[in-house]
Amino acid sequence: MLQRSYNDKIPQWRTWLAGWQQLDFVLLFLVVCLTAFGGLMIQSTEVRQETVRWFWLYHWILGAIGLFVALFIARLRYEFLIQWHWIIYGLTNLSLLAIKFFGVEINGSTRWLNILGIQFQPSEFAKLGLIITMAALLHARPATSIPSILRTLAITAVPWALVFAQPDLGTSLVFGAITLGMLYWANANPGWLILMISCLPSAILFNVHRPAWYGWLGVMGIIAWFTLPWRRIGTTLTIFANTLAGGASGYLWNEFLKEYQKDRLILFLQPEKDPLGGGYHLIQSRIAIGAGEMWGKGLQNGTQTQLNFIPEQHTDFIFSAVGEELGFIGCIGLLIVFWLICLRLIVIAQNASENFGSLLAVGVLSMIIFQVFVNISMTIGLAPITGIPLPWMSYGRSALLTNFLAIGLVESVANNRPRLHFRRGEW
């Protein structure tokens, strides 16, 4: 009798655990390890502070909350989001618009809302809202035609413009990376994607190296001729748009960008021009990473880190603390973990049960890759300082929670994948 009662309980446990049977536990483990490591590095930056701020503890607590929410989302059927994507899109834009009227200023920027004493950054959650909206649109109509791409870009332009107007250049760039990645996965012609971003390099080359700009015009004309449906009209419009971008770049630079934005965009090339102002962060960050050499100085032993030479190093410049205290080996180890996370996201995208789930995974992949690339590049002087956090490592409540929500969504895709193979082009 006792044996029968024991056996009767087994199916209940199996039923309860069945909701997570197909989770990608490797991905989940890597994300948890990154969050734990991020808290450890944040704690190291605070050891010798005059006042203990407990950011590392808050990072771990919010990480635990994010993990719980991600596991909850993973049990749900992600397909229901298709029916709600317009509502999600509307709420995303409303939250971004609310910044204009109810925004809270922190460190000179107005990007936060305060609800019941809790401050959050809508632009971080808007990344996930954009991914869901674009996945639903491209699921219904793949990017195999120019009208489909234009429709997608028109929908994306609204939240992008609201974020750019805050101004938040870093997050607006993330929006662009997400859009390009998802359009490519939705079978957009790669030539069209190059033409979409061609005006930005054209504007830069026009002012930096005029012969290279002429060469760029020629290359874009060739791509337009062989990829656009109306060769003559398409090529003419492409060359005109790139010429206009180059010619108007000087006016736009002087009239639309604020001085601190200009400094962020060009000072990384020669930070020594303003060593005590806009170039200070970058100079100190490079010194810290270089001082770590091969093995680093050890946790809590980095001079640049412990003496607080790098402002806000627990947020955007957390990688400089890793470089100084754990050295080249620590940096490479961190990059390998990010590479493994991206690899798992690609596997989930390929094995998704249908196109909507595959696009969700690729959207999250595009977001993570771009943020990692830009954040690390800016700490070593290869990219402008744009305020993009390092996923799961930098302290930031909205960013950390958004990343866990994104992982929960991807785990839901992994948890509901009956078929084994999905590749780009199978629509």
C-alpha positions in Angstrom: 0.0 0.0 0.0 2.8 2.4 0.9 4.6 1.4 -2.3 1.5 2.3 -4.4 1.2 5.7 -2.8 4.9 6.4 -3.5 4.4 5.4 -7.2 1.3 7.6 -7.5 3.4 10.6 -6.6 6.0 10.1 -9.3 3.8 11.2 -12.3 2.9 14.4 -10.5 6.6 15.4 -10.2 7.2 14.3 -13.8 4.3 16.4 -15.0 5.5 19.4 -13.0 9.0 19.1 -14.5 7.8 18.3 -18.0 7.3 22.0 -18.6 11.1 22.4 -18.8 12.2 19.2 -20.4 13.5 20.8 -23.6 15.1 23.9 -22.1 18.6 24.8 -23.4 20.2 24.3 -20.0 23.6 25.2 -21.4 22.4 28.6 -22.4 20.7 29.1 -19.0 23.9 28.0 -17.1 26.1 30.4 -19.1 23.8 33.3 -18.5 23.7 32.6 -14.7 27.5 32.3 -14.6 27.9 35.6 -16.4 25.5 37.3 -13.9 27.3 35.8 -10.9 30.7 36.9 -12.4 29.3 40.4 -13.1 28.3 40.8 -9.5 31.8 39.6 -8.4 33.5 42.2 -10.6 31.1 45.0 -9.5 31.9 44.1 -5.9 35.6 44.4 -6.7 35.1 47.9 -8.0 33.4 48.9 -4.8 35.8 47.5 -2.2 37.7 50.7 -1.5 34.8 53.1 -2.0 34.2 55.5 0.9 30.5 54.5 1.0 29.4 51.0 0.3 26.7 51.1 -2.4 25.9 47.4 -2.6 25.5 47.4 -6.3 26.9 43.9 -6.6 24.2 42.6 -4.2 21.4 44.4 -6.1 22.9 42.9 -9.3 22.6 39.4 -7.9 19.2 39.9 -6.4 17.8 41.2 -9.6 19.5 38.5 -11.5 17.8 35.9 -9.3 14.4 37.6 -10.0 15.2 37.7 -13.7 16.1 34.0 -13.7 12.8 33.2 -12.0 10.9 35.2 -14.6 12.8 33.6 -17.4 11.9 30.1 -16.2 8.3 31.2 -15.9 8.3 32.5 -19.5 10.0 29.4 -20.7 7.0 27.3 -19.7 4.6 29.4 -21.8 3.8 29.0 -25.5 5.5 31.9 -27.1 3.2 31.8 -30.2 0.5 33.7 -28.3 2.7 36.9 -28.7 1.7 37.0 -32.4 -1.8 38.0 -31.4 -0.5 40.7 -29.0 2.3 42.2 -31.0 0.4 45.4 -32.0 -0.5 45.9 -28.3 3.1 45.3 -27.3 4.2 47.8 -30.1 1.8 50.4 -28.9 2.8 50.1 -25.2 6.5 50.3 -26.3 5.9 53.6 -28.1 3.8 55.0 -25.3 6.5 54.3 -22.7 9.1 55.9 -24.9 6.8 58.9 -25.5 6.2 59.3 -21.8 9.8 60.1 -21.3 9.1 63.5 -23.0 6.6 64.4 -20.3 7.4 62.4 -17.2 11.1 61.5 -17.7 13.5 61.6 -14.7 17.0 63.0 -15.3 19.9 61.0 -14.1 23.6 61.9 -14.8 22.5 64.6 -17.2 20.2 62.3 -19.3 16.4 62.0 -19.3 15.8 58.3 -20.1 14.0 57.0 -17.0 10.5 56.8 -15.7 9.6 56.7 -12.0 6.6 54.6 -11.1 5.8 54.1 -7.4 9.4 54.9 -6.5 10.9 52.4 -8.9 13.0 53.9 -11.8 13.3 52.0 -15.0 14.5 52.7 -18.5 11.8 52.1 -21.2 14.3 52.1 -24.0 15.8 48.8 -22.7 12.5 47.0 -22.7 11.7 48.6 -26.1 14.5 46.4 -27.6 12.4 43.3 -26.7 9.2 45.0 -27.9 10.8 45.7 -31.2 12.0 42.1 -31.5 8.5 40.7 -30.9 6.9 43.1 -33.3 9.4 42.5 -36.1 9.2 38.8 -35.6 5.4 38.8 -36.0 5.6 41.1 -39.1 8.3 39.0 -40.8 6.6 35.8 -39.9 3.5 37.0 -41.7 5.4 38.5 -44.7 9.1 37.5 -45.2 11.5 40.2 -46.3 11.8 38.8 -49.9 10.4 42.0 -51.5 11.1 45.7 -51.2 7.6 46.6 -50.1 7.8 44.1 -47.2 11.1 45.6 -46.1 9.8 49.1 -46.4 6.8 48.1 -44.3 9.1 46.7 -41.6 11.3 49.7 -41.6 8.4 52.1 -41.3 7.2 50.2 -38.2 10.7 50.2 -36.7 11.2 53.9 -37.4 8.7 55.1 -34.8 10.4 53.6 -31.6 13.8 54.3 -33.1 13.0 58.0 -33.6 11.6 58.3 -30.0 14.8 56.7 -28.6 17.1 58.8 -30.7 15.3 62.0 -29.6 15.9 61.3 -25.9 18.8 61.4 -27.0 20.1 57.9 -26.6 22.4 57.2 -29.5 23.6 53.8 -28.1 20.2 52.2 -27.9 19.1 53.6 -31.3 22.2 51.8 -32.8 21.1 48.6 -31.1 17.7 49.0 -32.8 19.4 49.2 -36.1 21.5 46.0 -35.4 18.3 44.1 -34.4 16.5 45.3 -37.6 19.4 44.2 -39.9 19.9 40.9 -38.3 16.2 40.0 -38.4 15.7 41.2 -42.0 18.7 39.0 -43.1 17.2 36.0 -41.3 13.9 36.7 -43.0 15.5 36.2 -46.4 16.2 39.8 -47.3 18.7 40.2 -50.1 22.1 41.0 -48.5 22.7 43.6 -51.2 19.6 45.5 -50.1 20.8 45.5 -46.5 24.1 47.0 -47.6 22.3 49.7 -49.5 20.1 50.4 -46.4 23.2 51.4 -44.4 25.2 52.8 -47.3 24.4 56.5 -46.5 26.2 56.4 -43.1 29.6 55.3 -44.5 29.1 57.7 -47.4 28.6 60.6 -45.0 31.8 59.6 -43.1 34.0 59.0 -46.2 32.9 62.3 -47.9 34.5 64.2 -45.0 37.4 61.9 -44.3 38.7 60.7 -47.7 37.1 62.0 -50.8 38.7 59.5 -53.3 37.4 56.6 -51.1 34.0 58.2 -51.2 34.0 58.1 -55.0 34.9 54.5 -54.9 32.1 53.8 -52.4 29.6 55.5 -54.8 30.8 53.2 -57.5 30.5 50.0 -55.4 27.0 51.0 -54.2 25.9 51.7 -57.8 27.1 48.2 -58.8 25.2 46.5 -55.9 22.1 48.5 -56.8 22.3 47.5 -60.4 22.5 43.8 -59.7 20.1 43.6 -56.8 17.3 46.1 -57.2 14.3 45.2 -59.4 14.4 48.4 -61.4 18.0 48.8 -62.4 18.1 52.2 -63.8 15.8 53.9 -61.3 17.2 52.0 -58.4 20.8 52.7 -59.2 20.1 56.4 -59.8 18.3 56.7 -56.5 21.1 54.9 -54.7 23.8 57.2 -56.1 21.6 60.3 -55.4 21.0 59.2 -51.8 24.6 58.6 -51.1 25.6 61.9 -52.7 23.1 63.7 -50.7 24.2 62.0 -47.5 27.8 63.0 -48.2 27.0 66.6 -49.1 24.6 67.2 -46.2 26.7 65.5 -43.6 28.5 68.7 -42.6 25.3 70.5 -42.1 23.7 67.7 -40.1 26.8 67.4 -38.0 26.7 71.0 -37.0 22.9 71.5 -36.6 21.5 68.2 -35.2 24.2 66.8 -33.0 25.0 68.3 -29.6 28.6 68.9 -28.6 28.9 66.0 -26.2 27.5 63.7 -28.9 30.2 64.9 -31.3 32.9 64.3 -28.7 31.6 60.8 -28.1 31.7 60.0 -31.8 35.3 61.3 -32.6 37.3 61.5 -29.4 38.0 57.8 -29.4 40.3 58.4 -32.4 42.4 60.8 -30.4 41.3 60.9 -26.7 44.5 62.7 -25.8 43.0 65.9 -27.3 40.8 66.2 -24.2 42.5 64.1 -21.5 40.6 65.6 -18.6 37.2 65.8 -20.3 35.6 63.6 -23.0 38.7 61.5 -23.5 39.3 60.7 -19.8 37.2 57.6 -19.6 38.9 56.0 -22.6 42.4 56.9 -21.6 42.0 55.4 -18.1 40.2 52.3 -19.5 43.1 51.6 -21.9 45.6 52.0 -19.1 43.7 49.6 -16.9 43.3 46.9 -19.5 47.0 47.2 -20.5 48.1 47.1 -16.9 46.5 43.7 -16.5 48.9 42.1 -19.0 48.6 38.3 -19.3 47.2 37.1 -16.0 46.0 40.4 -14.3 46.7 41.8 -10.9 44.1 39.7 -9.1 40.6 40.5 -7.8 40.6 43.7 -5.7 44.2 44.5 -6.6 43.9 46.6 -9.7 45.2 50.1 -9.1 43.0 51.8 -11.7 40.0 49.9 -10.5 40.5 50.2 -6.8 41.5 53.9 -6.9 38.4 54.7 -9.0 40.3 56.3 -11.9 37.5 55.1 -14.2 34.2 56.8 -13.5 31.1 54.5 -13.5 33.3 51.4 -14.0 30.6 49.2 -12.5 28.3 49.9 -15.5 29.6 50.6 -19.0 33.3 50.1 -18.2 33.1 46.9 -16.3 35.3 45.2 -19.0 38.2 47.5 -18.0 38.0 46.0 -14.5 38.1 42.5 -15.9 41.1 43.4 -18.1 43.1 44.9 -15.2 42.3 42.3 -12.5 42.1 39.1 -14.6 44.3 40.1 -17.5 44.2 38.9 -21.1 43.3 35.4 -20.0 40.2 36.6 -18.1 39.1 38.7 -21.1 39.5 35.8 -23.5 37.5 33.6 -21.1 34.7 36.1 -20.9 34.6 36.4 -24.7 34.4 32.6 -25.0 31.4 32.6 -22.7 29.7 35.2 -24.9 30.6 33.2 -28.0 29.0 30.1 -26.5 25.8 32.0 -25.7 25.6 33.3 -29.3 26.2 29.8 -30.6 23.4 28.4 -28.5 21.1 31.2 -29.7 21.9 30.2 -33.3 21.2 26.5 -32.6 17.8 27.5 -31.1 17.0 29.7 -34.1 17.8 26.8 -36.5 15.8 24.3 -34.6 12.7 26.4 -33.9 9.4 24.9 -34.7 8.4 27.7 -37.0 9.5 31.1 -38.4 8.2 33.3 -35.6 10.3 31.5 -32.9 13.3 31.4 -35.1 13.1 35.2 -35.7 12.7 35.8 -32.0 15.9 34.0 -31.3 17.8 35.8 -34.1 16.5 39.2 -32.8 17.9 38.4 -29.3 21.2 37.1 -30.9 21.5 40.4 -32.9 21.0 42.4 -29.7 23.5 40.5 -27.7 26.2 40.4 -30.4 26.0 44.1 -31.1 26.1 45.2 -27.5 29.0 42.9 -26.6 31.0 44.1 -29.7 30.4 47.8 -29.1 30.9 47.8 -25.3 34.2 46.0 -25.5 35.3 48.0 -28.5 34.7 51.3 -26.7 36.7 50.2 -23.6 39.8 49.5 -25.7 39.4 52.5 -28.0 38.1 50.9 -31.2 34.6 52.5 -31.0 33.0 55.7 -29.7 31.7 55.8 -26.1 27.9 55.2 -26.6 26.7 54.1 -23.2 25.9 50.5 -24.2 26.1 48.1 -21.3 27.8 44.7 -21.4 25.0 42.1 -21.1 24.7 40.4 -17.7 28.0 42.0 -16.6 27.2 45.8 -16.3 25.1 47.0 -13.4 21.8 48.3 -14.6 18.4 47.1 -13.5 16.5 47.7 -16.7 19.2 46.2 -18.9 19.7 43.1 -16.7 16.0 42.4 -16.5 15.5 42.9 -20.2 18.3 40.4 -21.0 16.7 37.8 -18.7 13.3 38.4 -20.3 14.9 37.9 -23.7 16.5 34.6 -22.6 13.2 33.5 -21.2 11.6 34.1 -24.5 14.3 32.2 -26.4 14.0 29.4 -23.9 10.3 29.2 -24.6 11.3 28.8 -28.3 13.7 26.0 -27.3 11.1 24.4 -25.0 8.6 24.1 -27.8 10.6 22.8 -30.7 9.3 19.5 -32.2 11.4 19.5 -35.3 15.2 19.2 -35.6 16.3 21.4 -38.4 15.5 24.9 -39.6 17.7 27.0 -41.9 17.6 30.4 -43.4 15.5 30.2 -46.5 13.0 27.6 -45.3 9.8 29.7 -45.5 
